[in-house]
Amino acid sequence: MSLSAGTRLGPYEVTAQIGVGGMGEVYRATDTNLKRAVAIKVLPESVAGDGDRLTRLQREAEVLASLNHPNIAAIYGLERSEGTTALVMELVEGPTLAERIAQLSDVGRVPPSRSDGTRGGPAGLPIDEALPIAKQIADALEAAHERGIIHRDLKPANIKLRPDGVVKVLDFGLAKALDEVGRGSVSARPGPADGLTNSPTLSFAATQAGMILGTAGYMSPEQAKGRAVDKRSDVWAFGAVLYEMLTGRRPFEGEDVADTLAAVLMKEPDWAALPATTPPRVVAVLRRCLQKDRKQRARDIGDVALAIEGAFEGGVPQIAGAAGDGPAEAGHYVRGKGRSLRRRVALVGAAAACATGVIAGAAVWWTMRPAPPSVARTTITTSGATALTVINADRDVAITPDGSRIVYRGANQLLVRAIDRLEPDVLGGLGAPRGVFVSPDGQWIGFFDGASLKKVAITGGPPV
């Protein structure tokens, strides 16, 4: 459903259409209550007309609205008016990263042959422009991952570049919220391939080949196989985006969706396409991000961000890469002989100083060594409003990884008890929780409600 200028959706007045994407049409609008410009994303009728899907979207939007980070475009709310349902979001001025890359590729193509042997092709962003953008993208992903939110559809078209240099990542988590909406609309083969619809662009833009290829080119191997995703899928997409920023082309390309996904699953990026000036640390980061086996992939985008931040510092990269051909071997940094000799002399002096320091430190430690760790003992009541309810077939009690809190099940509620407190915090509205467990980062409580597996923030909130 297209909206014309002047159309009202509740307090929002549409002024112009600014885009059409896989997840709906996007309009600039004015919030007449707060007198601010916003972006309105009108959802497809398949979402707005399905109560169950709309409920899932509402629940996911509530979680996404809790994200508050300078590099994440905020979600303000979900507006329903006269049969139209729309997400109300922060309006971000400026081009997308995809538009910026296309601009450079159009006007700055590398000549067919150069004296340094670089092959012809699209021009990427200069290193001093690409790395600050990549750092901000990584910071946004890290903030979301810390809240248990995965983007699932990171690509240059979902990244905005404001005129003041601030990068904003759009559509966080909406791929998950809309996952079931387009399931089955695009499939290369029956069965598990339906998981390809984890990409909302792939689901809703089936007739727009460019958008399909754009999304498929950033999908991790596990997404392409229709398997469950985790934060390492975002790490893969980040690597694909960074590669494209530096080279002006995607690391995995094909003539159609099937060819593109085959490249994701079977081929390696053309590492020789990276500029010769790419810092070795960045090459190492790219190789670790684009490991097809996610067990070998970089696990935490925060570590990737730190490596990028130190890209121009000397030394061996913190994230080691696999050996291979390219502008610089991952994991190595070439230095001149004179500088190497000076470093050896410095190391000898440092070793002598360290030996003296170790002896002195050992003496100080022996006199000021810490006391043995204490053991905390606590009691949980089995009667009253905050009593422990025991069902032999289920896990009734869990402890956070840092040992600071105990989570246990009560009568149709969960209770979180800090070791140093007598009274627990009550988490209600969760149905009939059972089989409680805590996430490795200690931020989420998992449980079963009937046949459904759910989670809730350990500080409380709506279950997911």
C-alpha positions as a Markdown table, in Angstrom:
| # | Residue | x | y | z |
|---|---|---|---|---|
| 1 | Met | 0.0 | 0.0 | 0.0 |
| 2 | Ser | 1.6 | 3.3 | -1.1 |
| 3 | Leu | 1.0 | 6.4 | 0.9 |
| 4 | Ser | 0.8 | 9.9 | -0.5 |
| 5 | Ala | 2.1 | 13.1 | 1.0 |
| 6 | Gly | -0.3 | 14.4 | 3.7 |
| 7 | Thr | -1.5 | 10.9 | 4.7 |
| 8 | Arg | -1.8 | 10.6 | 8.5 |
| 9 | Leu | -0.9 | 7.5 | 10.5 |
| 10 | Gly | -2.0 | 8.4 | 14.0 |
| 11 | Pro | 0.2 | 11.5 | 15.0 |
| 12 | Tyr | 2.5 | 11.0 | 12.0 |
| 13 | Glu | 2.1 | 12.9 | 8.8 |
| 14 | Val | 3.7 | 11.5 | 5.7 |
| 15 | Thr | 5.7 | 14.0 | 3.6 |
| 16 | Ala | 7.5 | 11.8 | 1.0 |
| 17 | Gln | 8.5 | 8.3 | 0.1 |
| 18 | Ile | 12.3 | 7.7 | 0.6 |
| 19 | Gly | 12.7 | 4.1 | -0.3 |
| 20 | Val | 11.3 | 0.7 | -1.1 |
| 21 | Gly | 12.9 | -2.4 | 0.5 |
| 22 | Gly | 12.4 | -6.0 | 1.2 |
| 23 | Met | 10.6 | -5.3 | 4.4 |
| 24 | Gly | 8.2 | -2.6 | 3.1 |
| 25 | Glu | 8.0 | 0.9 | 1.8 |
| 26 | Val | 9.8 | 3.7 | 3.8 |
| 27 | Tyr | 8.5 | 7.3 | 4.1 |
| 28 | Arg | 9.7 | 10.5 | 5.7 |
| 29 | Ala | 7.1 | 11.7 | 8.1 |
| 30 | Thr | 6.6 | 14.3 | 10.8 |
| 31 | Asp | 5.7 | 13.5 | 14.4 |
| 32 | Thr | 3.1 | 16.2 | 15.0 |
| 33 | Asn | 3.2 | 15.7 | 18.8 |
| 34 | Leu | 7.0 | 16.0 | 19.2 |
| 35 | Lys | 7.6 | 18.1 | 16.1 |
| 36 | Arg | 10.4 | 15.9 | 14.8 |
| 37 | Ala | 11.1 | 14.1 | 11.5 |
| 38 | Val | 10.9 | 10.3 | 11.6 |
| 39 | Ala | 11.0 | 7.4 | 9.2 |
| 40 | Ile | 7.9 | 5.3 | 8.7 |
| 41 | Lys | 8.3 | 1.7 | 7.4 |
| 42 | Val | 4.9 | 0.4 | 6.2 |
| 43 | Leu | 4.8 | -3.3 | 6.6 |
| 44 | Pro | 3.6 | -5.7 | 4.0 |
| 45 | Glu | -0.1 | -6.8 | 4.2 |
| 46 | Ser | 1.0 | -10.3 | 4.9 |
| 47 | Val | 2.3 | -9.0 | 8.3 |
| 48 | Ala | -0.3 | -6.5 | 9.1 |
| 49 | Gly | -3.2 | -8.9 | 8.4 |
| 50 | Asp | -1.8 | -11.8 | 10.4 |
| 51 | Gly | -2.4 | -11.5 | 14.2 |
| 52 | Asp | 0.2 | -14.1 | 15.2 |
| 53 | Arg | 2.9 | -12.6 | 13.1 |
| 54 | Leu | 2.0 | -9.1 | 14.2 |
| 55 | Thr | 2.2 | -10.3 | 17.8 |
| 56 | Arg | 5.7 | -11.7 | 17.2 |
| 57 | Leu | 6.8 | -8.4 | 15.5 |
| 58 | Gln | 5.4 | -6.4 | 18.5 |
| 59 | Arg | 7.3 | -8.5 | 20.9 |
| 60 | Glu | 10.5 | -8.2 | 18.9 |
| 61 | Ala | 10.1 | -4.5 | 18.4 |
| 62 | Glu | 9.8 | -4.1 | 22.2 |
| 63 | Val | 13.2 | -5.8 | 22.6 |
| 64 | Leu | 14.8 | -3.8 | 19.8 |
| 65 | Ala | 13.5 | -0.5 | 21.3 |
| 66 | Ser | 15.6 | -1.2 | 24.3 |
| 67 | Leu | 18.8 | -0.8 | 22.2 |
| 68 | Asn | 20.3 | 2.6 | 22.9 |
| 69 | His | 23.6 | 3.1 | 21.0 |
| 70 | Pro | 24.9 | 6.0 | 18.9 |
| 71 | Asn | 25.5 | 3.7 | 15.9 |
| 72 | Ile | 22.1 | 1.9 | 15.9 |
| 73 | Ala | 19.1 | 3.6 | 14.3 |
| 74 | Ala | 16.4 | 3.6 | 17.0 |
| 75 | Ile | 12.9 | 2.1 | 16.8 |
| 76 | Tyr | 10.3 | 4.5 | 18.3 |
| 77 | Gly | 7.2 | 2.4 | 18.1 |
| 78 | Leu | 4.7 | 0.3 | 16.1 |
| 79 | Glu | 1.8 | 2.4 | 14.7 |
| 80 | Arg | -1.5 | 0.9 | 13.6 |
| 81 | Ser | -4.0 | 3.2 | 11.8 |
| 82 | Glu | -6.9 | 2.5 | 9.4 |
| 83 | Gly | -5.6 | -0.9 | 8.3 |
| 84 | Thr | -2.0 | 0.2 | 7.9 |
| 85 | Thr | 0.7 | -1.0 | 10.2 |
| 86 | Ala | 4.1 | 0.7 | 10.3 |
| 87 | Leu | 7.3 | 0.8 | 12.3 |
| 88 | Val | 8.3 | 4.3 | 13.4 |
| 89 | Met | 12.0 | 4.7 | 13.4 |
| 90 | Glu | 14.8 | 7.3 | 13.7 |
| 91 | Leu | 15.2 | 9.2 | 10.4 |
| 92 | Val | 18.9 | 9.0 | 9.4 |
| 93 | Glu | 20.0 | 11.5 | 6.8 |
| 94 | Gly | 22.8 | 10.6 | 4.3 |
| 95 | Pro | 23.6 | 7.9 | 1.8 |
| 96 | Thr | 23.7 | 4.2 | 2.5 |
| 97 | Leu | 27.1 | 2.5 | 2.4 |
| 98 | Ala | 25.9 | 0.7 | -0.7 |
| 99 | Glu | 25.4 | 4.0 | -2.4 |
| 100 | Arg | 28.8 | 5.2 | -1.3 |
| 101 | Ile | 30.6 | 2.1 | -2.7 |
| 102 | Ala | 28.6 | 2.4 | -5.9 |
| 103 | Gln | 29.6 | 6.0 | -6.3 |
| 104 | Leu | 33.3 | 5.1 | -6.0 |
| 105 | Ser | 33.0 | 2.1 | -8.3 |
| 106 | Asp | 31.3 | 4.3 | -11.0 |
| 107 | Val | 33.9 | 7.1 | -10.9 |
| 108 | Gly | 37.1 | 5.6 | -9.6 |
| 109 | Arg | 37.6 | 2.2 | -11.3 |
| 110 | Val | 41.2 | 0.9 | -11.2 |
| 111 | Pro | 42.9 | 0.9 | -14.6 |
| 112 | Pro | 43.2 | -2.5 | -16.4 |
| 113 | Ser | 46.9 | -2.7 | -15.6 |
| 114 | Arg | 49.1 | -0.9 | -13.2 |
| 115 | Ser | 52.8 | -1.0 | -12.4 |
| 116 | Asp | 52.2 | -2.6 | -9.1 |
| 117 | Gly | 50.4 | -5.5 | -10.7 |
| 118 | Thr | 47.0 | -4.7 | -9.3 |
| 119 | Arg | 44.2 | -6.0 | -11.4 |
| 120 | Gly | 41.5 | -3.8 | -12.9 |
| 121 | Gly | 38.1 | -3.6 | -11.3 |
| 122 | Pro | 35.9 | -1.4 | -9.0 |
| 123 | Ala | 37.6 | 0.9 | -6.6 |
| 124 | Gly | 36.9 | 0.5 | -2.9 |
| 125 | Leu | 36.9 | 3.1 | -0.1 |
| 126 | Pro | 40.3 | 4.5 | 1.0 |
| 127 | Ile | 41.6 | 2.7 | 4.0 |
| 128 | Asp | 41.4 | 5.8 | 6.2 |
| 129 | Glu | 37.7 | 6.1 | 5.3 |
| 130 | Ala | 36.8 | 2.4 | 5.4 |
| 131 | Leu | 38.3 | 1.5 | 8.8 |
| 132 | Pro | 36.5 | 4.2 | 10.9 |
| 133 | Ile | 33.2 | 3.1 | 9.2 |
| 134 | Ala | 34.0 | -0.6 | 10.0 |
| 135 | Lys | 34.8 | 0.2 | 13.6 |
| 136 | Gln | 31.4 | 1.9 | 14.1 |
| 137 | Ile | 29.6 | -1.0 | 12.5 |
| 138 | Ala | 31.4 | -3.4 | 14.8 |
| 139 | Asp | 30.6 | -1.3 | 17.8 |
| 140 | Ala | 26.9 | -1.4 | 16.9 |
| 141 | Leu | 27.0 | -5.2 | 16.5 |
| 142 | Glu | 28.8 | -5.6 | 19.8 |
| 143 | Ala | 26.2 | -3.5 | 21.7 |
| 144 | Ala | 23.3 | -5.6 | 20.1 |
| 145 | His | 25.1 | -8.9 | 20.8 |
| 146 | Glu | 25.5 | -8.0 | 24.4 |
| 147 | Arg | 21.7 | -7.7 | 24.6 |
| 148 | Gly | 21.3 | -11.1 | 22.8 |
| 149 | Ile | 20.1 | -9.4 | 19.6 |
| 150 | Ile | 21.5 | -10.6 | 16.2 |
| 151 | His | 21.1 | -8.5 | 13.1 |
| 152 | Arg | 20.8 | -11.4 | 10.6 |
| 153 | Asp | 20.7 | -9.2 | 7.5 |
| 154 | Leu | 23.8 | -6.9 | 7.7 |
| 155 | Lys | 24.7 | -5.5 | 4.3 |
| 156 | Pro | 25.8 | -2.1 | 2.9 |
| 157 | Ala | 22.1 | -1.2 | 2.1 |
| 158 | Asn | 21.3 | -1.4 | 5.8 |
| 159 | Ile | 24.1 | 1.0 | 6.8 |
| 160 | Lys | 23.7 | 4.8 | 6.7 |
| 161 | Leu | 26.5 | 7.3 | 6.6 |
| 162 | Arg | 25.5 | 10.6 | 8.1 |
| 163 | Pro | 27.2 | 13.8 | 6.9 |
| 164 | Asp | 28.9 | 14.3 | 10.3 |
| 165 | Gly | 30.7 | 11.0 | 9.9 |
| 166 | Val | 28.4 | 9.0 | 12.3 |
| 167 | Val | 27.5 | 5.5 | 11.0 |
| 168 | Lys | 24.0 | 4.1 | 11.7 |
| 169 | Val | 23.1 | 0.5 | 11.3 |
| 170 | Leu | 19.4 | 0.0 | 10.3 |
| 171 | Asp | 16.8 | -2.8 | 10.7 |
| 172 | Phe | 18.5 | -4.5 | 13.7 |
| 173 | Gly | 16.8 | -7.9 | 14.4 |
| 174 | Leu | 13.9 | -7.3 | 12.0 |
| 175 | Ala | 15.0 | -10.4 | 10.0 |
| 176 | Lys | 14.2 | -12.5 | 13.0 |
| 177 | Ala | 10.9 | -10.7 | 13.6 |
| 178 | Leu | 9.8 | -11.2 | 10.0 |
| 179 | Asp | 11.4 | -14.6 | 9.5 |
| 180 | Glu | 8.1 | -16.6 | 9.3 |
| 181 | Val | 6.4 | -14.0 | 7.2 |
| 182 | Gly | 8.0 | -14.8 | 3.8 |
| 183 | Arg | 9.0 | -18.4 | 4.5 |
| 184 | Gly | 8.8 | -20.4 | 1.4 |
| 185 | Ser | 8.5 | -17.5 | -1.0 |
| 186 | Val | 12.0 | -18.1 | -2.3 |
| 187 | Ser | 13.7 | -21.5 | -2.2 |
| 188 | Ala | 16.5 | -23.0 | -4.3 |
| 189 | Arg | 15.5 | -26.5 | -3.2 |
| 190 | Pro | 12.9 | -28.1 | -0.9 |
| 191 | Gly | 13.2 | -28.8 | 2.8 |
| 192 | Pro | 15.9 | -26.9 | 4.8 |
| 193 | Ala | 16.4 | -24.4 | 2.0 |
| 194 | Asp | 13.4 | -22.5 | 3.3 |
| 195 | Gly | 15.8 | -21.2 | 5.9 |
| 196 | Leu | 17.0 | -18.8 | 3.1 |
| 197 | Thr | 14.1 | -16.6 | 4.2 |
| 198 | Asn | 16.1 | -15.7 | 7.3 |
| 199 | Ser | 16.9 | -12.8 | 5.0 |
| 200 | Pro | 13.8 | -10.5 | 4.7 |
| 201 | Thr | 15.1 | -9.1 | 1.4 |
| 202 | Leu | 15.2 | -12.6 | 0.0 |
| 203 | Ser | 11.7 | -13.3 | 1.2 |
| 204 | Phe | 9.9 | -10.2 | 0.1 |
| 205 | Ala | 11.8 | -9.0 | -2.9 |
| 206 | Ala | 11.7 | -12.2 | -4.9 |
| 207 | Thr | 11.3 | -10.3 | -8.2 |
| 208 | Gln | 14.1 | -7.9 | -7.6 |
| 209 | Ala | 17.2 | -9.8 | -8.6 |
| 210 | Gly | 19.7 | -7.2 | -7.6 |
| 211 | Met | 18.4 | -7.1 | -4.0 |
| 212 | Ile | 18.2 | -10.9 | -3.8 |
| 213 | Leu | 21.9 | -11.1 | -4.9 |
| 214 | Gly | 22.8 | -8.3 | -2.5 |
| 215 | Thr | 21.4 | -10.2 | 0.4 |
| 216 | Ala | 22.5 | -13.7 | -0.6 |
| 217 | Gly | 26.1 | -12.4 | -1.0 |
| 218 | Tyr | 26.3 | -11.5 | 2.7 |
| 219 | Met | 24.6 | -14.7 | 4.1 |
| 220 | Ser | 26.8 | -16.9 | 6.2 |
| 221 | Pro | 27.2 | -20.6 | 5.2 |
| 222 | Glu | 25.0 | -21.7 | 8.0 |
| 223 | Gln | 22.2 | -19.3 | 6.9 |
| 224 | Ala | 22.6 | -20.6 | 3.3 |
| 225 | Lys | 22.1 | -24.1 | 4.6 |
| 226 | Gly | 19.0 | -23.1 | 6.6 |
| 227 | Arg | 20.6 | -23.8 | 9.9 |
| 228 | Ala | 20.3 | -21.8 | 13.2 |
| 229 | Val | 22.2 | -18.6 | 13.4 |
| 230 | Asp | 24.1 | -16.9 | 16.2 |
| 231 | Lys | 26.3 | -13.8 | 16.6 |
| 232 | Arg | 29.0 | -15.4 | 14.4 |
| 233 | Ser | 26.7 | -15.1 | 11.5 |
| 234 | Asp | 26.8 | -11.3 | 12.0 |
| 235 | Val | 30.6 | -11.6 | 12.2 |
| 236 | Trp | 30.6 | -13.3 | 8.7 |
| 237 | Ala | 28.4 | -10.6 | 7.2 |
| 238 | Phe | 30.6 | -7.9 | 8.8 |
| 239 | Gly | 33.6 | -9.5 | 7.0 |
| 240 | Ala | 31.8 | -9.5 | 3.7 |
| 241 | Val | 30.9 | -5.8 | 4.1 |
| 242 | Leu | 34.4 | -4.8 | 5.1 |
| 243 | Tyr | 35.8 | -6.8 | 2.1 |
| 244 | Glu | 33.4 | -4.9 | -0.2 |
| 245 | Met | 34.4 | -1.6 | 1.3 |
| 246 | Leu | 38.0 | -2.2 | 0.5 |
| 247 | Thr | 37.7 | -3.8 | -2.9 |
| 248 | Gly | 34.5 | -2.3 | -4.3 |
| 249 | Arg | 33.0 | -5.7 | -5.0 |
| 250 | Arg | 31.4 | -8.5 | -3.0 |
| 251 | Pro | 33.5 | -11.4 | -1.8 |
| 252 | Phe | 30.9 | -13.9 | -3.1 |
| 253 | Glu | 29.2 | -13.3 | -6.4 |
| 254 | Gly | 27.1 | -15.2 | -9.0 |
| 255 | Glu | 24.7 | -14.8 | -11.9 |
| 256 | Asp | 21.7 | -15.8 | -9.8 |
| 257 | Val | 20.8 | -16.7 | -6.2 |
| 258 | Ala | 21.9 | -20.3 | -6.6 |
| 259 | Asp | 25.3 | -19.4 | -8.0 |
| 260 | Thr | 25.8 | -16.8 | -5.3 |
| 261 | Leu | 25.0 | -19.2 | -2.5 |
| 262 | Ala | 27.2 | -21.8 | -4.1 |
| 263 | Ala | 30.1 | -19.3 | -3.9 |
| 264 | Val | 29.3 | -18.7 | -0.3 |
| 265 | Leu | 29.5 | -22.4 | 0.5 |
| 266 | Met | 32.3 | -23.5 | -1.8 |
| 267 | Lys | 34.6 | -20.6 | -2.9 |
| 268 | Glu | 37.1 | -18.4 | -1.2 |
| 269 | Pro | 37.2 | -14.6 | -1.7 |
| 270 | Asp | 39.8 | -13.2 | -4.1 |
| 271 | Trp | 42.3 | -12.1 | -1.5 |
| 272 | Ala | 44.5 | -10.6 | -4.2 |
| 273 | Ala | 41.8 | -8.0 | -4.9 |
| 274 | Leu | 42.5 | -6.3 | -1.6 |
| 275 | Pro | 44.6 | -3.1 | -2.0 |
| 276 | Ala | 48.3 | -3.5 | -1.4 |
| 277 | Thr | 48.1 | -0.9 | 1.3 |
| 278 | Thr | 45.7 | -3.0 | 3.4 |
| 279 | Pro | 47.3 | -3.3 | 6.9 |
| 280 | Pro | 48.2 | -6.9 | 7.8 |
| 281 | Arg | 45.9 | -6.7 | 10.9 |
| 282 | Val | 42.9 | -6.0 | 8.7 |
| 283 | Val | 43.8 | -8.9 | 6.4 |
| 284 | Ala | 43.9 | -11.2 | 9.4 |
| 285 | Val | 40.5 | -9.9 | 10.6 |
| 286 | Leu | 38.9 | -10.5 | 7.2 |
| 287 | Arg | 40.3 | -14.1 | 7.0 |
| 288 | Arg | 38.9 | -14.9 | 10.5 |
| 289 | Cys | 35.5 | -13.3 | 9.8 |
| 290 | Leu | 35.1 | -15.2 | 6.5 |
| 291 | Gln | 35.9 | -18.7 | 7.8 |
| 292 | Lys | 33.2 | -21.0 | 6.5 |
| 293 | Asp | 33.4 | -23.2 | 9.6 |
| 294 | Arg | 31.9 | -21.0 | 12.3 |
| 295 | Lys | 33.9 | -22.9 | 14.9 |
| 296 | Gln | 37.0 | -21.4 | 13.3 |
| 297 | Arg | 35.5 | -18.0 | 12.8 |
| 298 | Ala | 36.1 | -15.0 | 15.1 |
| 299 | Arg | 33.7 | -15.5 | 17.9 |
| 300 | Asp | 33.3 | -12.0 | 19.3 |
| 301 | Ile | 32.8 | -8.9 | 17.2 |
| 302 | Gly | 34.3 | -6.9 | 20.1 |
| 303 | Asp | 37.6 | -8.5 | 19.4 |
| 304 | Val | 37.3 | -7.7 | 15.8 |
| 305 | Ala | 36.6 | -4.0 | 16.7 |
| 306 | Leu | 39.8 | -3.9 | 18.8 |
| 307 | Ala | 41.9 | -5.4 | 16.0 |
| 308 | Ile | 40.6 | -2.8 | 13.5 |
| 309 | Glu | 41.2 | 0.0 | 16.0 |
| 310 | Gly | 44.8 | -1.0 | 16.2 |
| 311 | Ala | 45.2 | -1.6 | 12.5 |
| 312 | Phe | 48.0 | 0.9 | 12.1 |
| 313 | Glu | 49.9 | -0.1 | 15.2 |
| 314 | Gly | 53.0 | -2.3 | 14.9 |
| 315 | Gly | 53.2 | -5.9 | 16.0 |
| 316 | Val | 51.4 | -9.2 | 15.2 |
| 317 | Pro | 47.7 | -9.0 | 14.9 |
| 318 | Gln | 45.7 | -10.1 | 17.9 |
| 319 | Ile | 43.4 | -12.1 | 15.6 |
| 320 | Ala | 45.6 | -14.6 | 13.8 |
| 321 | Gly | 44.6 | -15.5 | 10.2 |
| 322 | Ala | 45.1 | -18.6 | 8.1 |
| 323 | Ala | 48.1 | -18.6 | 5.7 |
| 324 | Gly | 47.3 | -17.7 | 2.2 |
| 325 | Asp | 48.2 | -15.5 | -0.8 |
| 326 | Gly | 47.3 | -11.8 | -0.7 |
| 327 | Pro | 48.7 | -8.4 | -0.3 |
| 328 | Ala | 50.1 | -9.3 | 3.1 |
| 329 | Glu | 50.3 | -12.6 | 4.9 |
| 330 | Ala | 47.8 | -12.8 | 7.8 |
| 331 | Gly | 49.5 | -12.9 | 11.1 |
| 332 | His | 52.8 | -11.3 | 9.9 |
| 333 | Tyr | 54.1 | -7.8 | 9.9 |
| 334 | Val | 57.3 | -7.1 | 8.0 |
| 335 | Arg | 59.9 | -4.8 | 9.6 |
| 336 | Gly | 63.3 | -3.4 | 8.5 |
| 337 | Lys | 66.5 | -5.1 | 9.8 |
| 338 | Gly | 67.6 | -2.0 | 11.7 |
| 339 | Arg | 64.3 | -1.7 | 13.5 |
| 340 | Ser | 64.4 | -5.4 | 14.3 |
| 341 | Leu | 67.9 | -5.1 | 15.8 |
| 342 | Arg | 66.9 | -2.2 | 18.0 |
| 343 | Arg | 64.0 | -4.2 | 19.2 |
| 344 | Arg | 66.2 | -7.1 | 20.2 |
| 345 | Val | 68.4 | -4.8 | 22.2 |
| 346 | Ala | 65.4 | -3.4 | 23.9 |
| 347 | Leu | 64.1 | -6.8 | 24.6 |
| 348 | Val | 67.3 | -7.9 | 26.4 |
| 349 | Gly | 67.1 | -4.8 | 28.6 |
| 350 | Ala | 63.5 | -5.4 | 29.3 |
| 351 | Ala | 64.2 | -9.0 | 30.2 |
| 352 | Ala | 66.7 | -8.0 | 32.8 |
| 353 | Ala | 64.4 | -5.5 | 34.3 |
| 354 | Cys | 61.6 | -8.0 | 34.4 |
| 355 | Ala | 63.8 | -10.5 | 36.2 |
| 356 | Thr | 64.5 | -8.0 | 38.9 |
| 357 | Gly | 60.8 | -7.1 | 39.1 |
| 358 | Val | 59.7 | -10.7 | 39.4 |
| 359 | Ile | 62.0 | -11.3 | 42.4 |
| 360 | Ala | 60.8 | -8.1 | 44.1 |
| 361 | Gly | 57.2 | -8.9 | 43.2 |
| 362 | Ala | 57.4 | -12.4 | 44.6 |
| 363 | Ala | 58.5 | -11.1 | 47.9 |
| 364 | Val | 55.7 | -8.5 | 48.1 |
| 365 | Trp | 53.1 | -11.1 | 47.0 |
| 366 | Trp | 54.3 | -13.5 | 49.8 |
| 367 | Thr | 53.7 | -10.9 | 52.5 |
| 368 | Met | 50.5 | -9.5 | 51.0 |
| 369 | Arg | 49.0 | -12.7 | 49.3 |
| 370 | Pro | 45.2 | -12.7 | 49.3 |
| 371 | Ala | 43.2 | -14.9 | 51.7 |
| 372 | Pro | 41.7 | -18.1 | 50.3 |
| 373 | Pro | 38.4 | -17.6 | 48.6 |
| 374 | Ser | 35.4 | -17.7 | 50.9 |
| 375 | Val | 32.4 | -20.0 | 50.5 |
| 376 | Ala | 28.9 | -18.3 | 50.5 |
| 377 | Arg | 26.1 | -20.2 | 52.1 |
| 378 | Thr | 22.4 | -19.3 | 51.6 |
| 379 | Thr | 19.0 | -20.8 | 52.2 |
| 380 | Ile | 16.0 | -20.8 | 49.8 |
| 381 | Thr | 12.6 | -21.2 | 51.5 |
| 382 | Thr | 10.2 | -23.9 | 50.3 |
| 383 | Ser | 7.1 | -22.1 | 51.6 |
| 384 | Gly | 5.6 | -18.7 | 51.1 |
| 385 | Ala | 5.2 | -16.4 | 48.1 |
| 386 | Thr | 8.8 | -16.7 | 47.0 |
| 387 | Ala | 9.2 | -20.4 | 47.7 |
| 388 | Leu | 11.1 | -22.9 | 45.5 |
| 389 | Thr | 8.8 | -25.2 | 43.6 |
| 390 | Val | 10.3 | -28.6 | 42.9 |
| 391 | Ile | 9.4 | -30.9 | 40.0 |
| 392 | Asn | 11.7 | -33.9 | 39.9 |
| 393 | Ala | 11.6 | -34.2 | 36.1 |
| 394 | Asp | 13.0 | -30.6 | 35.6 |
| 395 | Arg | 15.9 | -28.5 | 36.5 |
| 396 | Asp | 14.5 | -26.1 | 39.2 |
| 397 | Val | 17.6 | -24.1 | 40.2 |
| 398 | Ala | 20.4 | -22.5 | 38.2 |
| 399 | Ile | 23.3 | -20.3 | 39.2 |
| 400 | Thr | 24.7 | -17.5 | 37.1 |
| 401 | Pro | 28.2 | -18.1 | 35.6 |
| 402 | Asp | 29.8 | -15.5 | 38.0 |
| 403 | Gly | 28.2 | -17.1 | 41.0 |
| 404 | Ser | 26.5 | -13.9 | 42.1 |
| 405 | Arg | 22.9 | -14.9 | 41.7 |
| 406 | Ile | 20.6 | -17.9 | 42.0 |
| 407 | Val | 17.7 | -18.4 | 39.6 |
| 408 | Tyr | 14.9 | -20.7 | 40.7 |
| 409 | Arg | 11.3 | -21.5 | 39.8 |
| 410 | Gly | 8.4 | -20.6 | 42.0 |
| 411 | Ala | 4.6 | -21.0 | 41.4 |
| 412 | Asn | 4.1 | -19.7 | 37.8 |
| 413 | Gln | 7.1 | -17.3 | 38.2 |
| 414 | Leu | 10.8 | -17.2 | 38.2 |
| 415 | Leu | 12.8 | -15.7 | 41.1 |
| 416 | Val | 16.3 | -14.2 | 41.0 |
| 417 | Arg | 18.1 | -14.1 | 44.3 |
| 418 | Ala | 21.4 | -12.3 | 44.7 |
| 419 | Ile | 23.8 | -14.2 | 47.1 |
| 420 | Asp | 24.2 | -11.2 | 49.4 |
| 421 | Arg | 20.4 | -10.5 | 49.6 |
| 422 | Leu | 17.6 | -12.2 | 51.6 |
| 423 | Glu | 14.8 | -11.4 | 49.2 |
| 424 | Pro | 14.6 | -12.3 | 45.5 |
| 425 | Asp | 13.4 | -10.3 | 42.5 |
| 426 | Val | 10.2 | -11.8 | 41.1 |
| 427 | Leu | 9.9 | -12.2 | 37.3 |
| 428 | Gly | 6.2 | -12.8 | 36.5 |
| 429 | Gly | 4.0 | -13.0 | 33.4 |
| 430 | Leu | 6.0 | -15.9 | 32.1 |
| 431 | Gly | 3.3 | -18.6 | 31.9 |
| 432 | Ala | 4.3 | -21.8 | 33.7 |
| 433 | Pro | 8.1 | -21.7 | 33.5 |
| 434 | Arg | 10.2 | -24.9 | 34.1 |
| 435 | Gly | 13.6 | -26.3 | 33.2 |
| 436 | Val | 15.4 | -23.0 | 34.1 |
| 437 | Phe | 18.9 | -22.3 | 32.9 |
| 438 | Val | 21.1 | -19.2 | 32.5 |
| 439 | Ser | 23.0 | -18.0 | 29.3 |
| 440 | Pro | 26.8 | -18.1 | 29.4 |
| 441 | Asp | 27.0 | -14.3 | 29.6 |
| 442 | Gly | 24.6 | -14.3 | 32.6 |
| 443 | Gln | 22.2 | -11.8 | 30.9 |
| 444 | Trp | 19.3 | -14.2 | 30.0 |
| 445 | Ile | 17.3 | -16.9 | 31.7 |
| 446 | Gly | 16.1 | -19.7 | 29.5 |
| 447 | Phe | 13.1 | -21.8 | 30.3 |
| 448 | Phe | 10.3 | -24.0 | 28.9 |
| 449 | Asp | 6.6 | -22.8 | 28.9 |
| 450 | Gly | 4.7 | -25.8 | 27.9 |
| 451 | Ala | 6.2 | -26.9 | 24.6 |
| 452 | Ser | 7.8 | -23.5 | 23.9 |
| 453 | Leu | 11.4 | -22.6 | 24.6 |
| 454 | Lys | 11.7 | -19.0 | 25.8 |
| 455 | Lys | 14.1 | -16.6 | 27.4 |
| 456 | Val | 13.7 | -13.4 | 29.5 |
| 457 | Ala | 16.3 | -10.8 | 30.6 |
| 458 | Ile | 17.7 | -11.6 | 34.0 |
| 459 | Thr | 16.6 | -8.1 | 35.0 |
| 460 | Gly | 13.1 | -8.7 | 33.9 |
| 461 | Gly | 11.0 | -7.8 | 30.9 |
| 462 | Pro | 8.8 | -9.5 | 28.2 |
| 463 | Pro | 9.7 | -13.1 | 27.4 |
| 464 | Val | 11.0 | -13.9 | 23.9 |
